[in-house]
């Protein structure tokens, strides 16, 4: 029965069945095991923990299996434990490298995004400045066109108001035409011209 439970533990560990793996592991844990059974228990526990992604627990189980093999002269157990520990270390290092590479890529991506954002912001500012300059130029052009099209104000000449001339009555006209005293008549006077001898 104990060997059957160990076999079921091995099957669950290799299939990654977490529920069955934890169930049979707890059933075997309290039983009295031989060194070979104990090493098998620890090895299958390490495989199950690895399938579940629990690397620290898998490493601890392999170290116990290695110690059992060394203590009870089980070279195959000890060698297998060493190999699995080396595989765990290799995968751990690989995962660490991949994680570091992912972090570097993420950092580069963030830097590129930051540079792209700064470039877009700079381009936007440049476009806004060009638009503002064009607006100013257009406004100045419109002012110039308005000044050309607007006619100069017409200077108004002052209006001279004249009083209407009143007609002179007939009686007044007679008085003006005929003076009261007659003017004396003018007579021609002959003046003799004396021509003397020339020297």
HUBELVEN-V438790 format. One record per helix or strand. SS is the DSSP state (H for helix, E for strand). FROM is the first residue (numbers start at 1). LEN is the number of residues. If there is no record, write none. Layout:
{{SS FROM LEN} {SS FROM LEN}}
This chain:
{{H 2 14} {H 18 12} {H 35 17} {H 55 17} {H 75 75} {H 170 8}}
